[in-house]
Amino acid sequence: MRAIAHAETWPLRESFGIARGVSSESHVLRVVIEHDGIRAQGEAEAAEFEAADALVRVRECQAALDALPADCTRAALQSLLPAGPVRNAIDCALWDLECKRRGLRAWEIAGIAPGPVRTLYTVALDTPAVMARRAREHADWPWLKIKLGGGEADRERLAAVREAAPRAKLLVDANGGWTRAELDRYAPEFAALGVGVIEQPLPPGADGVLTQRHGPLPLCADESCTDRASLEHLASGYSVVNIKLDKAGGLTEALALARAARERGLGVMVGCNLGTSLAMAPALLVARLADVVDLDGPLLLAADREHALVYEQDLVHWPEPALWG
């Protein structure tokens, strides 16, 4: 078996801002495995902002690949590497390899009924005017996700988006950029503007104060929910979890996390980082178990890779085998 980790950079259509910073490019980690004439692949986000950080992540991944036994299975991988993007890229590549070796599609192996899913569209953090323009361009989408970052300007941003897209359901994502006081102040106002969910209002580690919170809007854990182990420490104020393959460490753990969350009575959202269709394709399986789907990453890129997923506005179709799975 030959396995190689690649660093790739994909320019974005426009700058993409969240509470932690602004991106103009997507830095991805692509793993390619060749075995008995079969070529399989997987993708993860190598770094959020800096290309130098991405190169470090790719070197870490190559070292991990070099240390893996030639007959490494997805099950064995879970105990060999910690959750995170490196394991995600390798795990998804092993899924693709298994599909191609067995002549099956990924949904057959996972035991999940196939079918297209509907994704929301993300309006990145920016000035109220820019966010209104982006919302207006997608005003006919059923769901919009609005990135906010803290401070009084968040009120103006959300009001501008609501005016630009009056019929869309809204999900607000603070990426941990608020304080508890801001959450308590904004939640009733935002509920009146038609917001349905608030995602990660407080930073991980500071959200223990959400225990036993009963506000006007449900809260979704993103950065605070990584894999199944994190469920044990999740504040009871959260009623939804956002599952991302990069956090969970691959499709294998993400599917297990989705089922474990359901058993606890939690709602399930599947999310993404910036990436190509190769990163989104495995997450479509988790989307079949989710209440809310946020897999719009390729729509934010200036260009996508070959055999890209087909998006019909918010409707996402299953990948071709040439892409993944």
Secondary structure, DSSP 4 states (H G I P E B T S, - for coil): -EEEEEEEEEEEEEEEEETTEEEEEEEEEEEEEEETTEEEEEEEEEESS-HHHHHHHHHHHHHHHHHS-TT--HHHHHHHS-SSHHHHHHHHHHHHHHHHHHT--HHHHHT-----EE--EEE-S--HHHHHHHHHHTTTSSEEEEE--SSTHHHHHHHHHHHHSTTSEEEEE-TT---HHHHHHHHHHHHHTTEEEEE--S-TTSGGGGTT---SS-EEESTT--SGGGGGG--TTEEEEEE-HHHHTSHHHHHHHHHHHHHTT-EEEE---S--HHHHHHHHHHHTT-SEE---GGGGBSS--TTPPPEETTEEPPPPTTT--
